[in-house]
Amino acid sequence: MEHAPIVVHRVSASGGRRVSLRTPEGEAVLGVAHEDRDVIEFLRRAEVPDPDDLVLGGNRTLLEWQGDPPHVYEAEPIASDLP
C-alpha cells in the first residue's frame, strides 16, 4: 500500500499533532500543530504547493490524518479524569 507523503499523526496526550513529510531519504518532522493554520504554515515552509487546499480540501493521496479524525488537535479526556 502506498502511503501519503504528508502525515498528521495522532493527537498527543498533551494536545497537538506531529506533522511529518516522507521523502525518499526518510521522514522529516515539520513541527507540532495545534490547529489547521499550523499545519498549513509547516507545509508552506516546506514549499508544498497549495497548502490551504491540501489541508482544508482533504486530499487523502497527499495528506494522511492518522489515529484521530481530521482537524482535531486536543486529546479526549480519559473517563477516569472526569469528576
MOPAC internal coordinates of N, CA, C and O (Angstrom, degrees):
PM7 1SCF
backbone

  N    0.0000 0     0.00 0     0.00 0    0    0    0
  C    1.4656 1     0.00 0     0.00 0    1    0    0
  C    1.5298 1   109.42 1     0.00 0    2    1    0
  O    1.2310 1   120.80 1   -45.61 1    3    2    1
  N    1.2985 1   116.07 1   134.39 1    3    2    1
  C    1.4565 1   122.40 1   178.52 1    5    3    2
  C    1.5273 1   109.45 1   -79.89 1    6    5    3
  O    1.2310 1   120.46 1   -42.41 1    7    6    5
  N    1.3332 1   116.73 1   137.59 1    7    6    5
  C    1.4587 1   121.04 1   179.04 1    9    7    6
  C    1.5230 1   109.94 1  -103.04 1   10    9    7
  O    1.2310 1   121.15 1   -30.78 1   11   10    9
  N    1.3234 1   115.41 1   149.22 1   11   10    9
  C    1.4594 1   120.91 1   176.15 1   13   11   10
  C    1.5287 1   109.19 1   -65.93 1   14   13   11
  O    1.2310 1   119.80 1   -34.28 1   15   14   13
  N    1.3233 1   117.98 1   145.72 1   15   14   13
  C    1.4596 1   119.79 1  -179.11 1   17   15   14
  C    1.5341 1   114.16 1   -74.22 1   18   17   15
  O    1.2310 1   120.10 1   159.63 1   19   18   17
  N    1.3252 1   117.42 1   -20.37 1   19   18   17
  C    1.4668 1   121.03 1   179.61 1   21   19   18
  C    1.5225 1   107.65 1  -114.47 1   22   21   19
  O    1.2310 1   120.93 1   -50.97 1   23   22   21
  N    1.3377 1   115.82 1   129.03 1   23   22   21
  C    1.4593 1   120.41 1  -177.07 1   25   23   22
  C    1.5171 1   109.90 1  -125.12 1   26   25   23
  O    1.2310 1   121.14 1   -51.06 1   27   26   25
  N    1.3357 1   115.42 1   128.94 1   27   26   25
  C    1.4582 1   121.73 1   169.72 1   29   27   26
  C    1.5299 1   104.26 1  -105.63 1   30   29   27
  O    1.2310 1   120.96 1   -70.96 1   31   30   29
  N    1.3238 1   115.77 1   109.04 1   31   30   29
  C    1.4558 1   122.19 1  -172.37 1   33   31   30
  C    1.5295 1   111.23 1   -75.36 1   34   33   31
  O    1.2310 1   121.15 1    -7.84 1   35   34   33
  N    1.3331 1   115.41 1   172.16 1   35   34   33
  C    1.4684 1   120.40 1  -178.93 1   37   35   34
  C    1.5231 1   111.24 1   -60.12 1   38   37   35
  O    1.2310 1   120.84 1   -21.53 1   39   38   37
  N    1.3161 1   116.00 1   158.47 1   39   38   37
  C    1.4688 1   122.42 1   179.07 1   41   39   38
  C    1.5295 1   108.66 1   -66.63 1   42   41   39
  O    1.2310 1   120.47 1   -46.45 1   43   42   41
  N    1.3244 1   116.71 1   133.55 1   43   42   41
  C    1.4653 1   120.31 1   177.08 1   45   43   42
  C    1.5262 1   109.45 1   -78.39 1   46   45   43
  O    1.2310 1   120.57 1   -17.21 1   47   46   45
  N    1.3116 1   116.51 1   162.79 1   47   46   45
  C    1.4697 1   121.55 1  -178.99 1   49   47   46
  C    1.5273 1   111.79 1   -59.23 1   50   49   47
  O    1.2310 1   120.28 1   149.05 1   51   50   49
  N    1.3239 1   117.07 1   -30.95 1   51   50   49
  C    1.4662 1   120.81 1  -179.47 1   53   51   50
  C    1.5321 1   112.29 1   -92.12 1   54   53   51
  O    1.2310 1   120.23 1  -179.79 1   55   54   53
  N    1.3301 1   117.16 1     0.21 1   55   54   53
  C    1.4632 1   121.81 1  -179.07 1   57   55   54
  C    1.5121 1   111.44 1    98.14 1   58   57   55
  O    1.2310 1   121.14 1   -23.30 1   59   58   57
  N    1.3041 1   115.42 1   156.70 1   59   58   57
  C    1.4581 1   120.98 1  -178.20 1   61   59   58
  C    1.5156 1   111.03 1    91.40 1   62   61   59
  O    1.2310 1   121.20 1   -22.48 1   63   62   61
  N    1.3203 1   115.31 1   157.52 1   63   62   61
  C    1.4577 1   122.58 1  -179.25 1   65   63   62
  C    1.5168 1   109.70 1  -131.60 1   66   65   63
  O    1.2310 1   120.78 1   -49.23 1   67   66   65
  N    1.3246 1   116.12 1   130.77 1   67   66   65
  C    1.4588 1   121.31 1   175.78 1   69   67   66
  C    1.5254 1   107.95 1   -69.48 1   70   69   67
  O    1.2310 1   120.69 1   -40.01 1   71   70   69
  N    1.3344 1   116.29 1   139.99 1   71   70   69
  C    1.4621 1   122.61 1   178.28 1   73   71   70
  C    1.5254 1   106.92 1  -118.85 1   74   73   71
  O    1.2310 1   120.74 1   -52.98 1   75   74   73
  N    1.3356 1   116.20 1   127.02 1   75   74   73
  C    1.4557 1   119.04 1  -179.20 1   77   75   74
  C    1.5225 1   111.22 1  -131.75 1   78   77   75
  O    1.2310 1   121.86 1   -20.87 1   79   78   77
  N    1.3157 1   114.04 1   159.13 1   79   78   77
  C    1.4574 1   122.63 1  -179.50 1   81   79   78
  C    1.5211 1   107.41 1  -122.20 1   82   81   79
  O    1.2310 1   120.76 1   -58.13 1   83   82   81
  N    1.3391 1   116.16 1   121.87 1   83   82   81
  C    1.4654 1   121.56 1   177.69 1   85   83   82
  C    1.5165 1   108.86 1   -88.36 1   86   85   83
  O    1.2310 1   121.38 1   -48.52 1   87   86   85
  N    1.3312 1   114.97 1   131.48 1   87   86   85
  C    1.4615 1   121.41 1   176.75 1   89   87   86
  C    1.5255 1   107.82 1  -130.65 1   90   89   87
  O    1.2310 1   119.76 1   -10.55 1   91   90   89
  N    1.3196 1   118.06 1   169.45 1   91   90   89
  C    1.4703 1   119.29 1   176.22 1   93   91   90
  C    1.5331 1   112.65 1   -59.16 1   94   93   91
  O    1.2310 1   120.51 1   154.76 1   95   94   93
  N    1.3225 1   116.63 1   -25.24 1   95   94   93
  C    1.4643 1   120.90 1  -179.62 1   97   95   94
  C    1.5259 1   113.04 1   -83.56 1   98   97   95
  O    1.2310 1   119.72 1   165.46 1   99   98   97
  N    1.3280 1   118.14 1   -14.54 1   99   98   97
  C    1.4603 1   121.49 1  -178.39 1  101   99   98
  C    1.5166 1   110.99 1   144.10 1  102  101   99
  O    1.2310 1   121.53 1    21.35 1  103  102  101
  N    1.3257 1   114.68 1  -158.65 1  103  102  101
  C    1.4631 1   120.70 1  -177.72 1  105  103  102
  C    1.5224 1   109.22 1  -114.99 1  106  105  103
  O    1.2310 1   120.70 1   -51.29 1  107  106  105
  N    1.3361 1   116.27 1   128.71 1  107  106  105
  C    1.4607 1   122.10 1   179.12 1  109  107  106
  C    1.5204 1   109.09 1  -110.73 1  110  109  107
  O    1.2310 1   120.37 1   -51.21 1  111  110  109
  N    1.3235 1   116.89 1   128.79 1  111  110  109
  C    1.4551 1   121.13 1   176.55 1  113  111  110
  C    1.5284 1   107.67 1   -81.31 1  114  113  111
  O    1.2310 1   121.18 1   -53.91 1  115  114  113
  N    1.3419 1   115.34 1   126.09 1  115  114  113
  C    1.4617 1   120.68 1  -179.00 1  117  115  114
  C    1.5216 1   112.11 1   -90.82 1  118  117  115
  O    1.2310 1   120.41 1   155.57 1  119  118  117
  N    1.3368 1   116.82 1   -24.43 1  119  118  117
  C    1.4558 1   120.96 1   179.46 1  121  119  118
  C    1.5097 1   111.17 1   153.66 1  122  121  119
  O    1.2310 1   121.02 1     3.70 1  123  122  121
  N    1.3266 1   115.65 1  -176.30 1  123  122  121
  C    1.4687 1   122.78 1   176.96 1  125  123  122
  C    1.5282 1   107.26 1  -112.74 1  126  125  123
  O    1.2310 1   121.39 1   -59.29 1  127  126  125
  N    1.3267 1   114.94 1   120.71 1  127  126  125
  C    1.4643 1   121.24 1  -176.71 1  129  127  126
  C    1.5207 1   110.71 1   -96.27 1  130  129  127
  O    1.2310 1   121.02 1   -39.65 1  131  130  129
  N    1.3320 1   115.66 1   140.35 1  131  130  129
  C    1.4633 1   121.96 1   175.93 1  133  131  130
  C    1.5269 1   111.16 1  -115.20 1  134  133  131
  O    1.2310 1   121.25 1   179.66 1  135  134  133
  N    1.3371 1   115.21 1    -0.34 1  135  134  133
  C    1.4674 1   121.79 1   176.06 1  137  135  134
  C    1.5224 1   108.16 1  -167.48 1  138  137  135
  O    1.2310 1   120.95 1   -12.53 1  139  138  137
  N    1.3271 1   115.79 1   167.47 1  139  138  137
  C    1.4672 1   120.58 1  -179.07 1  141  139  138
  C    1.5188 1   112.11 1   -57.00 1  142  141  139
  O    1.2310 1   120.02 1   143.20 1  143  142  141
  N    1.3234 1   117.57 1   -36.80 1  143  142  141
  C    1.4736 1   119.92 1  -179.36 1  145  143  142
  C    1.5251 1   111.49 1   -59.37 1  146  145  143
  O    1.2310 1   120.07 1   145.90 1  147  146  145
  N    1.3449 1   117.47 1   -34.10 1  147  146  145
  C    1.4672 1   120.36 1   177.72 1  149  147  146
  C    1.5249 1   110.52 1   -65.71 1  150  149  147
  O    1.2310 1   120.51 1   134.84 1  151  150  149
  N    1.3284 1   116.63 1   -45.16 1  151  150  149
  C    1.4685 1   120.25 1   179.55 1  153  151  150
  C    1.5298 1   109.25 1   -60.53 1  154  153  151
  O    1.2310 1   120.31 1   134.06 1  155  154  153
  N    1.3130 1   117.02 1   -45.94 1  155  154  153
  C    1.4646 1   121.48 1   179.65 1  157  155  154
  C    1.5222 1   110.66 1   -59.07 1  158  157  155
  O    1.2310 1   119.98 1   136.44 1  159  158  157
  N    1.3195 1   117.64 1   -43.56 1  159  158  157
  C    1.4670 1   121.15 1  -179.71 1  161  159  158
  C    1.5328 1   111.38 1   -65.92 1  162  161  159
  O    1.2310 1   119.85 1   137.95 1  163  162  161
  N    1.3323 1   117.89 1   -42.05 1  163  162  161
  C    1.4703 1   120.51 1   177.54 1  165  163  162
  C    1.5304 1   110.32 1   -59.45 1  166  165  163
  O    1.2310 1   120.64 1   136.29 1  167  166  165
  N    1.3246 1   116.39 1   -43.71 1  167  166  165
  C    1.4632 1   120.53 1  -179.13 1  169  167  166
  C    1.5271 1   111.32 1   -68.65 1  170  169  167
  O    1.2310 1   120.43 1   142.90 1  171  170  169
  N    1.3296 1   116.78 1   -37.10 1  171  170  169
  C    1.4669 1   120.51 1   176.52 1  173  171  170
  C    1.5274 1   110.03 1   -61.08 1  174  173  171
  O    1.2310 1   120.68 1   134.78 1  175  174  173
  N    1.3398 1   116.30 1   -45.22 1  175  174  173
  C    1.4744 1   120.49 1   179.81 1  177  175  174
  C    1.5282 1   111.71 1   -64.85 1  178  177  175
  O    1.2310 1   120.58 1   149.52 1  179  178  177
  N    1.3377 1   116.50 1   -30.48 1  179  178  177
  C    1.4691 1   120.85 1   177.93 1  181  179  178
  C    1.5252 1   111.41 1   -83.12 1  182  181  179
  O    1.2310 1   120.74 1  -175.31 1  183  182  181
  N    1.3386 1   116.20 1     4.69 1  183  182  181
  C    1.4614 1   124.05 1   177.83 1  185  183  182
  C    1.5269 1   112.83 1    62.74 1  186  185  183
  O    1.2310 1   120.82 1  -144.83 1  187  186  185
  N    1.3345 1   116.04 1    35.17 1  187  186  185
  C    1.4649 1   121.28 1   173.87 1  189  187  186
  C    1.5262 1   107.31 1   -79.54 1  190  189  187
  O    1.2310 1   119.66 1   -51.36 1  191  190  189
  N    1.3337 1   118.26 1   128.64 1  191  190  189
  C    1.4685 1   120.61 1  -179.47 1  193  191  190
  C    1.5287 1   112.35 1   -64.92 1  194  193  191
  O    1.2310 1   120.42 1   -39.13 1  195  194  193
  N    1.3175 1   116.80 1   140.87 1  195  194  193
  C    1.4702 1   124.27 1   175.20 1  197  195  194
  C    1.5281 1   114.05 1    50.15 1  198  197  195
  O    1.2310 1   119.43 1  -123.83 1  199  198  197
  N    1.3248 1   118.69 1    56.17 1  199  198  197
  C    1.4633 1   119.75 1  -176.84 1  201  199  198
  C    1.5315 1   113.48 1   -62.57 1  202  201  199
  O    1.2310 1   119.81 1   146.77 1  203  202  201
  N    1.3327 1   117.97 1   -33.23 1  203  202  201
  C    1.4710 1   120.43 1   178.40 1  205  203  202
  C    1.5249 1   110.65 1   -60.28 1  206  205  203
  O    1.2310 1   120.73 1   129.24 1  207  206  205
  N    1.3198 1   116.22 1   -50.76 1  207  206  205
  C    1.4625 1   120.88 1  -179.53 1  209  207  206
  C    1.5181 1   110.91 1   -63.04 1  210  209  207
  O    1.2310 1   120.54 1   141.88 1  211  210  209
  N    1.3107 1   116.56 1   -38.12 1  211  210  209
  C    1.4551 1   120.89 1  -178.84 1  213  211  210
  C    1.5241 1   111.52 1   -63.02 1  214  213  211
  O    1.2310 1   120.42 1   132.38 1  215  214  213
  N    1.3239 1   116.80 1   -47.62 1  215  214  213
  C    1.4625 1   121.28 1  -177.91 1  217  215  214
  C    1.5210 1   111.60 1   -74.52 1  218  217  215
  O    1.2310 1   120.20 1   133.09 1  219  218  217
  N    1.3124 1   117.21 1   -46.91 1  219  218  217
  C    1.4623 1   120.40 1  -174.77 1  221  219  218
  C    1.5277 1   112.97 1   -84.86 1  222  221  219
  O    1.2310 1   120.36 1   158.64 1  223  222  221
  N    1.3374 1   116.92 1   -21.36 1  223  222  221
  C    1.4555 1   121.06 1  -179.81 1  225  223  222
  C    1.5174 1   114.23 1   -86.59 1  226  225  223
  O    1.2310 1   120.32 1   158.46 1  227  226  225
  N    1.3264 1   116.99 1   -21.54 1  227  226  225
  C    1.4489 1   120.18 1   174.58 1  229  227  226
  C    1.5110 1   116.28 1    79.57 1  230  229  227
  O    1.2310 1   119.33 1  -142.17 1  231  230  229
  N    1.3235 1   118.89 1    37.83 1  231  230  229
  C    1.4583 1   121.99 1   177.89 1  233  231  230
  C    1.5240 1   109.75 1   -70.82 1  234  233  231
  O    1.2310 1   120.29 1   -79.30 1  235  234  233
  N    1.3287 1   117.06 1   100.70 1  235  234  233
  C    1.4689 1   122.62 1  -175.74 1  237  235  234
  C    1.5273 1   113.46 1   -72.58 1  238  237  235
  O    1.2310 1   119.48 1   164.59 1  239  238  237
  N    1.3172 1   118.60 1   -15.41 1  239  238  237
  C    1.4590 1   118.92 1   178.42 1  241  239  238
  C    1.5237 1   111.71 1   -78.89 1  242  241  239
  O    1.2310 1   120.41 1   154.97 1  243  242  241
  N    1.3401 1   116.83 1   -25.03 1  243  242  241
  C    1.4656 1   120.52 1   179.91 1  245  243  242
  C    1.5147 1   113.50 1  -105.89 1  246  245  243
  O    1.2310 1   120.03 1   152.96 1  247  246  245
  N    1.3392 1   117.55 1   -27.04 1  247  246  245
  C    1.4582 1   121.62 1  -175.96 1  249  247  246
  C    1.5286 1   109.50 1  -129.59 1  250  249  247
  O    1.2310 1   121.01 1   -51.83 1  251  250  249
  N    1.3142 1   115.66 1   128.17 1  251  250  249
  C    1.4688 1   121.83 1  -179.08 1  253  251  250
  C    1.5308 1   109.56 1  -117.22 1  254  253  251
  O    1.2310 1   120.86 1   -54.00 1  255  254  253
  N    1.3333 1   115.95 1   126.00 1  255  254  253
  C    1.4698 1   121.94 1   174.99 1  257  255  254
  C    1.5271 1   106.66 1   -96.87 1  258  257  255
  O    1.2310 1   119.97 1   -65.67 1  259  258  257
  N    1.3171 1   117.67 1   114.33 1  259  258  257
  C    1.4619 1   120.80 1  -176.13 1  261  259  258
  C    1.5196 1   112.51 1   -99.25 1  262  261  259
  O    1.2310 1   120.93 1   -41.77 1  263  262  261
  N    1.3287 1   115.83 1   138.23 1  263  262  261
  C    1.4560 1   122.60 1   166.95 1  265  263  262
  C    1.5117 1   117.83 1    78.95 1  266  265  263
  O    1.2310 1   119.14 1   148.00 1  267  266  265
  N    1.2929 1   119.25 1   -32.00 1  267  266  265
  C    1.4601 1   123.02 1  -177.36 1  269  267  266
  C    1.5232 1   108.18 1  -136.48 1  270  269  267
  O    1.2310 1   120.08 1   -18.01 1  271  270  269
  N    1.3249 1   117.46 1   161.99 1  271  270  269
  C    1.4687 1   119.22 1   179.44 1  273  271  270
  C    1.5333 1   111.60 1   -60.92 1  274  273  271
  O    1.2310 1   120.43 1   -28.78 1  275  274  273
  N    1.3233 1   116.78 1   151.22 1  275  274  273
  C    1.4619 1   119.79 1   175.81 1  277  275  274
  C    1.5281 1   111.78 1   -57.38 1  278  277  275
  O    1.2310 1   120.97 1   -33.14 1  279  278  277
  N    1.3175 1   115.74 1   146.86 1  279  278  277
  C    1.4667 1   124.48 1   173.37 1  281  279  278
  C    1.5297 1   113.14 1    72.02 1  282  281  279
  O    1.2310 1   119.34 1  -166.44 1  283  282  281
  N    1.3266 1   118.87 1    13.56 1  283  282  281
  C    1.4662 1   123.52 1   176.14 1  285  283  282
  C    1.5268 1   106.99 1  -105.37 1  286  285  283
  O    1.2310 1   120.75 1   -50.90 1  287  286  285
  N    1.3409 1   116.18 1   129.10 1  287  286  285
  C    1.4641 1   120.14 1  -174.84 1  289  287  286
  C    1.5268 1   113.41 1  -126.79 1  290  289  287
  O    1.2310 1   120.12 1   174.02 1  291  290  289
  N    1.3102 1   117.38 1    -5.98 1  291  290  289
  C    1.4698 1   121.02 1  -179.95 1  293  291  290
  C    1.5163 1   109.60 1  -108.64 1  294  293  291
  O    1.2310 1   120.97 1   -40.20 1  295  294  293
  N    1.3259 1   115.76 1   139.80 1  295  294  293
  C    1.4626 1   121.38 1   178.35 1  297  295  294
  C    1.5286 1   109.50 1   -71.43 1  298  297  295
  O    1.2310 1   121.32 1   -37.73 1  299  298  297
  N    1.3198 1   115.08 1   142.27 1  299  298  297
  C    1.4700 1   120.37 1   175.44 1  301  299  298
  C    1.5330 1   107.85 1   -72.95 1  302  301  299
  O    1.2310 1   119.75 1   -40.27 1  303  302  301
  N    1.3319 1   118.08 1   139.73 1  303  302  301
  C    1.4663 1   118.85 1   177.76 1  305  303  302
  C    1.5273 1   110.02 1   -66.44 1  306  305  303
  O    1.2310 1   121.10 1   -37.31 1  307  306  305
  N    1.3068 1   115.51 1   142.69 1  307  306  305
  C    1.4673 1   121.25 1   175.94 1  309  307  306
  C    1.5254 1   107.21 1   -74.96 1  310  309  307
  O    1.2310 1   120.23 1   -39.91 1  311  310  309
  N    1.3294 1   117.16 1   140.09 1  311  310  309
  C    1.4661 1   121.94 1  -176.13 1  313  311  310
  C    1.5191 1   111.87 1   -51.49 1  314  313  311
  O    1.2310 1   119.40 1   143.29 1  315  314  313
  N    1.3267 1   118.74 1   -36.71 1  315  314  313
  C    1.4694 1   120.83 1  -179.86 1  317  315  314
  C    1.5240 1   111.97 1   -70.38 1  318  317  315
  O    1.2310 1   119.88 1   164.67 1  319  318  317
  N    1.3433 1   117.84 1   -15.33 1  319  318  317
  C    1.4730 1   121.42 1   178.40 1  321  319  318
  C    1.5203 1   112.29 1   -81.91 1  322  321  319
  O    1.2310 1   120.07 1   166.51 1  323  322  321
  N    1.3273 1   117.48 1   -13.49 1  323  322  321
  C    1.4487 1   121.26 1  -177.19 1  325  323  322
  C    1.5267 1   110.40 1   -84.23 1  326  325  323
  O    1.2310 1   120.56 1   -35.01 1  327  326  325
  N    1.3461 1   116.54 1   144.99 1  327  326  325
  C    1.4800 1   119.30 1  -179.39 1  329  327  326
  C    1.5185 1   111.30 1   -70.05 1  330  329  327
  O    1.2310 1   120.10 1   180.00 1  331  330  329

